[in-house]
Amino acid sequence: MPRLYAHFSAQVASQEVRVANGVFGADMKVSPVNGGPVTIWLDTAG
């Protein structure tokens, strides 16, 4: 993980915000969690 991103991620996590890091381009299973009235889901498969 690049140093700047690692530093930014650590700073956000230090503010008691849940942070998760992944690998660019890797297959990941994610679930949207939001509190707003609109969710826009972009699907690039197929």
CHARMM-style PDB file with segment names, atoms N, HN, CA, C and O in Angstrom:
ATOM      1  N   MET     1       0.860  -1.171   0.000  1.00  0.00      PROA
ATOM      2  CA  MET     1       0.000   0.000   0.000  1.00  0.00      PROA
ATOM      3  C   MET     1       0.906   1.234   0.000  1.00  0.00      PROA
ATOM      4  O   MET     1       1.831   1.318   0.807  1.00  0.00      PROA
ATOM      5  N   PRO     2       0.647   2.194  -0.901  1.00  0.00      PROA
ATOM      6  CA  PRO     2       1.466   3.407  -0.939  1.00  0.00      PROA
ATOM      7  C   PRO     2       1.450   4.151   0.397  1.00  0.00      PROA
ATOM      8  O   PRO     2       0.449   4.145   1.114  1.00  0.00      PROA
ATOM      9  N   ARG     3       2.567   4.784   0.715  1.00  0.00      PROA
ATOM     10  HN  ARG     3       3.380   4.788   0.133  1.00  0.00      PROA
ATOM     11  CA  ARG     3       2.714   5.441   2.019  1.00  0.00      PROA
ATOM     12  C   ARG     3       1.683   6.534   2.263  1.00  0.00      PROA
ATOM     13  O   ARG     3       1.141   6.633   3.363  1.00  0.00      PROA
ATOM     14  N   LEU     4       1.401   7.359   1.248  1.00  0.00      PROA
ATOM     15  HN  LEU     4       1.841   7.278   0.354  1.00  0.00      PROA
ATOM     16  CA  LEU     4       0.443   8.449   1.439  1.00  0.00      PROA
ATOM     17  C   LEU     4      -0.937   7.892   1.772  1.00  0.00      PROA
ATOM     18  O   LEU     4      -1.608   8.387   2.678  1.00  0.00      PROA
ATOM     19  N   TYR     5      -1.359   6.869   1.043  1.00  0.00      PROA
ATOM     20  HN  TYR     5      -0.815   6.467   0.307  1.00  0.00      PROA
ATOM     21  CA  TYR     5      -2.667   6.274   1.304  1.00  0.00      PROA
ATOM     22  C   TYR     5      -2.695   5.610   2.675  1.00  0.00      PROA
ATOM     23  O   TYR     5      -3.690   5.718   3.392  1.00  0.00      PROA
ATOM     24  N   ALA     6      -1.617   4.927   3.048  1.00  0.00      PROA
ATOM     25  HN  ALA     6      -0.809   4.839   2.465  1.00  0.00      PROA
ATOM     26  CA  ALA     6      -1.547   4.279   4.361  1.00  0.00      PROA
ATOM     27  C   ALA     6      -1.644   5.321   5.470  1.00  0.00      PROA
ATOM     28  O   ALA     6      -2.316   5.100   6.478  1.00  0.00      PROA
ATOM     29  N   HSD     7      -0.976   6.456   5.285  1.00  0.00      PROA
ATOM     30  HN  HSD     7      -0.430   6.636   4.467  1.00  0.00      PROA
ATOM     31  CA  HSD     7      -1.030   7.537   6.278  1.00  0.00      PROA
ATOM     32  C   HSD     7      -2.449   8.098   6.379  1.00  0.00      PROA
ATOM     33  O   HSD     7      -2.969   8.281   7.479  1.00  0.00      PROA
ATOM     34  N   PHE     8      -3.068   8.370   5.237  1.00  0.00      PROA
ATOM     35  HN  PHE     8      -2.645   8.222   4.343  1.00  0.00      PROA
ATOM     36  CA  PHE     8      -4.434   8.896   5.223  1.00  0.00      PROA
ATOM     37  C   PHE     8      -5.393   7.917   5.892  1.00  0.00      PROA
ATOM     38  O   PHE     8      -6.233   8.318   6.698  1.00  0.00      PROA
ATOM     39  N   SER     9      -5.268   6.643   5.560  1.00  0.00      PROA
ATOM     40  HN  SER     9      -4.586   6.317   4.905  1.00  0.00      PROA
ATOM     41  CA  SER     9      -6.127   5.607   6.136  1.00  0.00      PROA
ATOM     42  C   SER     9      -5.964   5.546   7.654  1.00  0.00      PROA
ATOM     43  O   SER     9      -6.950   5.414   8.379  1.00  0.00      PROA
ATOM     44  N   ALA    10      -4.734   5.641   8.134  1.00  0.00      PROA
ATOM     45  HN  ALA    10      -3.932   5.749   7.545  1.00  0.00      PROA
ATOM     46  CA  ALA    10      -4.472   5.610   9.575  1.00  0.00      PROA
ATOM     47  C   ALA    10      -5.056   6.840  10.268  1.00  0.00      PROA
ATOM     48  O   ALA    10      -5.589   6.738  11.373  1.00  0.00      PROA
ATOM     49  N   GLN    11      -4.956   8.003   9.619  1.00  0.00      PROA
ATOM     50  HN  GLN    11      -4.523   8.086   8.721  1.00  0.00      PROA
ATOM     51  CA  GLN    11      -5.506   9.224  10.206  1.00  0.00      PROA
ATOM     52  C   GLN    11      -7.032   9.152  10.311  1.00  0.00      PROA
ATOM     53  O   GLN    11      -7.604   9.572  11.317  1.00  0.00      PROA
ATOM     54  N   VAL    12      -7.680   8.631   9.294  1.00  0.00      PROA
ATOM     55  HN  VAL    12      -7.215   8.290   8.477  1.00  0.00      PROA
ATOM     56  CA  VAL    12      -9.139   8.486   9.336  1.00  0.00      PROA
ATOM     57  C   VAL    12      -9.522   7.494  10.428  1.00  0.00      PROA
ATOM     58  O   VAL    12     -10.448   7.748  11.198  1.00  0.00      PROA
ATOM     59  N   ALA    13      -8.819   6.371  10.501  1.00  0.00      PROA
ATOM     60  HN  ALA    13      -8.067   6.164   9.876  1.00  0.00      PROA
ATOM     61  CA  ALA    13      -9.111   5.352  11.515  1.00  0.00      PROA
ATOM     62  C   ALA    13      -8.906   5.897  12.926  1.00  0.00      PROA
ATOM     63  O   ALA    13      -9.598   5.478  13.854  1.00  0.00      PROA
ATOM     64  N   SER    14      -7.971   6.820  13.099  1.00  0.00      PROA
ATOM     65  HN  SER    14      -7.409   7.161  12.345  1.00  0.00      PROA
ATOM     66  CA  SER    14      -7.716   7.384  14.426  1.00  0.00      PROA
ATOM     67  C   SER    14      -8.873   8.260  14.908  1.00  0.00      PROA
ATOM     68  O   SER    14      -8.954   8.589  16.091  1.00  0.00      PROA
ATOM     69  N   GLN    15      -9.763   8.635  13.998  1.00  0.00      PROA
ATOM     70  HN  GLN    15      -9.698   8.368  13.037  1.00  0.00      PROA
ATOM     71  CA  GLN    15     -10.936   9.443  14.349  1.00  0.00      PROA
ATOM     72  C   GLN    15     -12.148   8.560  14.643  1.00  0.00      PROA
ATOM     73  O   GLN    15     -13.290   9.015  14.580  1.00  0.00      PROA
ATOM     74  N   GLU    16     -11.888   7.308  14.962  1.00  0.00      PROA
ATOM     75  HN  GLU    16     -10.960   6.939  15.014  1.00  0.00      PROA
ATOM     76  CA  GLU    16     -12.920   6.319  15.293  1.00  0.00      PROA
ATOM     77  C   GLU    16     -13.897   6.087  14.144  1.00  0.00      PROA
ATOM     78  O   GLU    16     -15.092   5.885  14.358  1.00  0.00      PROA
ATOM     79  N   VAL    17     -13.368   6.120  12.926  1.00  0.00      PROA
ATOM     80  HN  VAL    17     -12.397   6.284  12.752  1.00  0.00      PROA
ATOM     81  CA  VAL    17     -14.131   5.794  11.725  1.00  0.00      PROA
ATOM     82  C   VAL    17     -13.661   4.420  11.270  1.00  0.00      PROA
ATOM     83  O   VAL    17     -12.458   4.173  11.183  1.00  0.00      PROA
ATOM     84  N   ARG    18     -14.602   3.524  10.980  1.00  0.00      PROA
ATOM     85  HN  ARG    18     -15.579   3.725  11.051  1.00  0.00      PROA
ATOM     86  CA  ARG    18     -14.220   2.180  10.548  1.00  0.00      PROA
ATOM     87  C   ARG    18     -13.623   2.262   9.145  1.00  0.00      PROA
ATOM     88  O   ARG    18     -14.253   2.779   8.222  1.00  0.00      PROA
ATOM     89  N   VAL    19     -12.419   1.753   8.995  1.00  0.00      PROA
ATOM     90  HN  VAL    19     -11.907   1.333   9.744  1.00  0.00      PROA
ATOM     91  CA  VAL    19     -11.690   1.800   7.731  1.00  0.00      PROA
ATOM     92  C   VAL    19     -11.314   0.381   7.337  1.00  0.00      PROA
ATOM     93  O   VAL    19     -10.841  -0.394   8.168  1.00  0.00      PROA
ATOM     94  N   ALA    20     -11.522   0.043   6.077  1.00  0.00      PROA
ATOM     95  HN  ALA    20     -11.906   0.672   5.402  1.00  0.00      PROA
ATOM     96  CA  ALA    20     -11.089  -1.251   5.545  1.00  0.00      PROA
ATOM     97  C   ALA    20     -10.307  -0.982   4.268  1.00  0.00      PROA
ATOM     98  O   ALA    20     -10.702  -0.139   3.462  1.00  0.00      PROA
ATOM     99  N   ASN    21      -9.219  -1.681   4.083  1.00  0.00      PROA
ATOM    100  HN  ASN    21      -8.898  -2.365   4.737  1.00  0.00      PROA
ATOM    101  CA  ASN    21      -8.375  -1.506   2.904  1.00  0.00      PROA
ATOM    102  C   ASN    21      -8.376  -2.785   2.083  1.00  0.00      PROA
ATOM    103  O   ASN    21      -8.420  -3.887   2.628  1.00  0.00      PROA
ATOM    104  N   GLY    22      -8.329  -2.626   0.784  1.00  0.00      PROA
ATOM    105  HN  GLY    22      -8.293  -1.730   0.341  1.00  0.00      PROA
ATOM    106  CA  GLY    22      -8.297  -3.775  -0.114  1.00  0.00      PROA
ATOM    107  C   GLY    22      -7.127  -3.661  -1.068  1.00  0.00      PROA
ATOM    108  O   GLY    22      -6.269  -2.791  -0.926  1.00  0.00      PROA
ATOM    109  N   VAL    23      -7.108  -4.545  -2.034  1.00  0.00      PROA
ATOM    110  HN  VAL    23      -7.805  -5.252  -2.149  1.00  0.00      PROA
ATOM    111  CA  VAL    23      -6.062  -4.567  -3.048  1.00  0.00      PROA
ATOM    112  C   VAL    23      -6.679  -4.105  -4.359  1.00  0.00      PROA
ATOM    113  O   VAL    23      -7.707  -4.636  -4.779  1.00  0.00      PROA
ATOM    114  N   PHE    24      -6.062  -3.119  -5.015  1.00  0.00      PROA
ATOM    115  HN  PHE    24      -5.227  -2.687  -4.674  1.00  0.00      PROA
ATOM    116  CA  PHE    24      -6.594  -2.588  -6.261  1.00  0.00      PROA
ATOM    117  C   PHE    24      -6.695  -3.690  -7.306  1.00  0.00      PROA
ATOM    118  O   PHE    24      -5.736  -4.423  -7.547  1.00  0.00      PROA
ATOM    119  N   GLY    25      -7.855  -3.798  -7.916  1.00  0.00      PROA
ATOM    120  HN  GLY    25      -8.635  -3.203  -7.721  1.00  0.00      PROA
ATOM    121  CA  GLY    25      -8.070  -4.778  -8.971  1.00  0.00      PROA
ATOM    122  C   GLY    25      -8.459  -6.155  -8.491  1.00  0.00      PROA
ATOM    123  O   GLY    25      -8.752  -7.032  -9.305  1.00  0.00      PROA
ATOM    124  N   ALA    26      -8.470  -6.369  -7.180  1.00  0.00      PROA
ATOM    125  HN  ALA    26      -8.232  -5.657  -6.519  1.00  0.00      PROA
ATOM    126  CA  ALA    26      -8.815  -7.684  -6.635  1.00  0.00      PROA
ATOM    127  C   ALA    26     -10.331  -7.849  -6.611  1.00  0.00      PROA
ATOM    128  O   ALA    26     -11.071  -6.868  -6.544  1.00  0.00      PROA
ATOM    129  N   ASP    27     -10.781  -9.093  -6.668  1.00  0.00      PROA
ATOM    130  HN  ASP    27     -10.180  -9.891  -6.723  1.00  0.00      PROA
ATOM    131  CA  ASP    27     -12.204  -9.377  -6.502  1.00  0.00      PROA
ATOM    132  C   ASP    27     -12.542  -9.240  -5.027  1.00  0.00      PROA
ATOM    133  O   ASP    27     -11.910  -9.870  -4.179  1.00  0.00      PROA
ATOM    134  N   MET    28     -13.543  -8.414  -4.719  1.00  0.00      PROA
ATOM    135  HN  MET    28     -14.056  -7.902  -5.408  1.00  0.00      PROA
ATOM    136  CA  MET    28     -13.940  -8.203  -3.334  1.00  0.00      PROA
ATOM    137  C   MET    28     -15.454  -8.307  -3.229  1.00  0.00      PROA
ATOM    138  O   MET    28     -16.173  -7.950  -4.162  1.00  0.00      PROA
ATOM    139  N   LYS    29     -15.927  -8.788  -2.111  1.00  0.00      PROA
ATOM    140  HN  LYS    29     -15.343  -9.077  -1.352  1.00  0.00      PROA
ATOM    141  CA  LYS    29     -17.355  -8.841  -1.839  1.00  0.00      PROA
ATOM    142  C   LYS    29     -17.678  -7.654  -0.940  1.00  0.00      PROA
ATOM    143  O   LYS    29     -17.173  -7.560   0.179  1.00  0.00      PROA
ATOM    144  N   VAL    30     -18.518  -6.753  -1.429  1.00  0.00      PROA
ATOM    145  HN  VAL    30     -18.928  -6.830  -2.338  1.00  0.00      PROA
ATOM    146  CA  VAL    30     -18.868  -5.556  -0.675  1.00  0.00      PROA
ATOM    147  C   VAL    30     -20.383  -5.434  -0.570  1.00  0.00      PROA
ATOM    148  O   VAL    30     -21.120  -5.959  -1.405  1.00  0.00      PROA
ATOM    149  N   SER    31     -20.833  -4.740   0.459  1.00  0.00      PROA
ATOM    150  HN  SER    31     -20.235  -4.313   1.137  1.00  0.00      PROA
ATOM    151  CA  SER    31     -22.255  -4.462   0.655  1.00  0.00      PROA
ATOM    152  C   SER    31     -22.418  -2.975   0.933  1.00  0.00      PROA
ATOM    153  O   SER    31     -21.704  -2.430   1.775  1.00  0.00      PROA
ATOM    154  N   PRO    32     -23.342  -2.305   0.244  1.00  0.00      PROA
ATOM    155  CA  PRO    32     -23.538  -0.882   0.502  1.00  0.00      PROA
ATOM    156  C   PRO    32     -24.280  -0.657   1.815  1.00  0.00      PROA
ATOM    157  O   PRO    32     -25.240  -1.359   2.135  1.00  0.00      PROA
ATOM    158  N   VAL    33     -23.816   0.330   2.561  1.00  0.00      PROA
ATOM    159  HN  VAL    33     -23.036   0.899   2.301  1.00  0.00      PROA
ATOM    160  CA  VAL    33     -24.486   0.747   3.791  1.00  0.00      PROA
ATOM    161  C   VAL    33     -24.553   2.265   3.724  1.00  0.00      PROA
ATOM    162  O   VAL    33     -23.526   2.943   3.727  1.00  0.00      PROA
ATOM    163  N   ASN    34     -25.770   2.792   3.665  1.00  0.00      PROA
ATOM    164  HN  ASN    34     -26.605   2.241   3.663  1.00  0.00      PROA
ATOM    165  CA  ASN    34     -25.884   4.241   3.569  1.00  0.00      PROA
ATOM    166  C   ASN    34     -27.105   4.731   4.325  1.00  0.00      PROA
ATOM    167  O   ASN    34     -27.994   3.949   4.665  1.00  0.00      PROA
ATOM    168  N   GLY    35     -27.143   6.015   4.582  1.00  0.00      PROA
ATOM    169  HN  GLY    35     -26.421   6.650   4.305  1.00  0.00      PROA
ATOM    170  CA  GLY    35     -28.270   6.607   5.280  1.00  0.00      PROA
ATOM    171  C   GLY    35     -28.993   7.632   4.424  1.00  0.00      PROA
ATOM    172  O   GLY    35     -29.859   8.357   4.913  1.00  0.00      PROA
ATOM    173  N   GLY    36     -28.638   7.692   3.142  1.00  0.00      PROA
ATOM    174  HN  GLY    36     -27.934   7.103   2.745  1.00  0.00      PROA
ATOM    175  CA  GLY    36     -29.236   8.691   2.271  1.00  0.00      PROA
ATOM    176  C   GLY    36     -30.433   8.165   1.498  1.00  0.00      PROA
ATOM    177  O   GLY    36     -30.726   6.970   1.529  1.00  0.00      PROA
ATOM    178  N   PRO    37     -31.118   9.059   0.809  1.00  0.00      PROA
ATOM    179  CA  PRO    37     -32.315   8.665   0.073  1.00  0.00      PROA
ATOM    180  C   PRO    37     -32.029   8.009  -1.278  1.00  0.00      PROA
ATOM    181  O   PRO    37     -32.931   7.423  -1.877  1.00  0.00      PROA
ATOM    182  N   VAL    38     -30.786   8.097  -1.766  1.00  0.00      PROA
ATOM    183  HN  VAL    38     -30.054   8.573  -1.279  1.00  0.00      PROA
ATOM    184  CA  VAL    38     -30.474   7.577  -3.098  1.00  0.00      PROA
ATOM    185  C   VAL    38     -29.237   6.697  -3.036  1.00  0.00      PROA
ATOM    186  O   VAL    38     -28.235   7.065  -2.423  1.00  0.00      PROA
ATOM    187  N   THR    39     -29.308   5.541  -3.669  1.00  0.00      PROA
ATOM    188  HN  THR    39     -30.122   5.242  -4.167  1.00  0.00      PROA
ATOM    189  CA  THR    39     -28.148   4.675  -3.837  1.00  0.00      PROA
ATOM    190  C   THR    39     -27.995   4.391  -5.321  1.00  0.00      PROA
ATOM    191  O   THR    39     -28.937   3.924  -5.961  1.00  0.00      PROA
ATOM    192  N   ILE    40     -26.831   4.663  -5.874  1.00  0.00      PROA
ATOM    193  HN  ILE    40     -26.066   5.043  -5.355  1.00  0.00      PROA
ATOM    194  CA  ILE    40     -26.554   4.392  -7.280  1.00  0.00      PROA
ATOM    195  C   ILE    40     -25.558   3.245  -7.323  1.00  0.00      PROA
ATOM    196  O   ILE    40     -24.417   3.389  -6.883  1.00  0.00      PROA
ATOM    197  N   TRP    41     -25.986   2.115  -7.849  1.00  0.00      PROA
ATOM    198  HN  TRP    41     -26.913   1.998  -8.206  1.00  0.00      PROA
ATOM    199  CA  TRP    41     -25.155   0.912  -7.898  1.00  0.00      PROA
ATOM    200  C   TRP    41     -24.623   0.761  -9.312  1.00  0.00      PROA
ATOM    201  O   TRP    41     -25.405   0.626 -10.253  1.00  0.00      PROA
ATOM    202  N   LEU    42     -23.309   0.781  -9.477  1.00  0.00      PROA
ATOM    203  HN  LEU    42     -22.674   0.891  -8.713  1.00  0.00      PROA
ATOM    204  CA  LEU    42     -22.683   0.605 -10.780  1.00  0.00      PROA
ATOM    205  C   LEU    42     -22.175  -0.818 -10.879  1.00  0.00      PROA
ATOM    206  O   LEU    42     -21.383  -1.255 -10.043  1.00  0.00      PROA
ATOM    207  N   ASP    43     -22.618  -1.543 -11.885  1.00  0.00      PROA
ATOM    208  HN  ASP    43     -23.261  -1.188 -12.564  1.00  0.00      PROA
ATOM    209  CA  ASP    43     -22.195  -2.926 -12.086  1.00  0.00      PROA
ATOM    210  C   ASP    43     -21.425  -2.998 -13.390  1.00  0.00      PROA
ATOM    211  O   ASP    43     -21.985  -2.745 -14.457  1.00  0.00      PROA
ATOM    212  N   THR    44     -20.149  -3.341 -13.315  1.00  0.00      PROA
ATOM    213  HN  THR    44     -19.695  -3.547 -12.448  1.00  0.00      PROA
ATOM    214  CA  THR    44     -19.330  -3.392 -14.516  1.00  0.00      PROA
ATOM    215  C   THR    44     -19.170  -4.804 -15.053  1.00  0.00      PROA
ATOM    216  O   THR    44     -18.470  -5.006 -16.045  1.00  0.00      PROA
ATOM    217  N   ALA    45     -19.801  -5.782 -14.425  1.00  0.00      PROA
ATOM    218  HN  ALA    45     -20.370  -5.618 -13.619  1.00  0.00      PROA
ATOM    219  CA  ALA    45     -19.707  -7.166 -14.902  1.00  0.00      PROA
ATOM    220  C   ALA    45     -20.548  -7.320 -16.162  1.00  0.00      PROA
ATOM    221  O   ALA    45     -21.708  -6.911 -16.207  1.00  0.00      PROA
ATOM    222  N   GLY    46     -19.944  -7.916 -17.182  1.00  0.00      PROA
ATOM    223  HN  GLY    46     -19.002  -8.248 -17.146  1.00  0.00      PROA
ATOM    224  CA  GLY    46     -20.700  -8.224 -18.404  1.00  0.00      PROA
ATOM    225  C   GLY    46     -20.760  -7.083 -19.283  1.00  0.00      PROA
ATOM    226  OT1 GLY    46     -21.356  -7.161 -20.357  1.00  0.00      PROA
TER     227      GLY     46
END
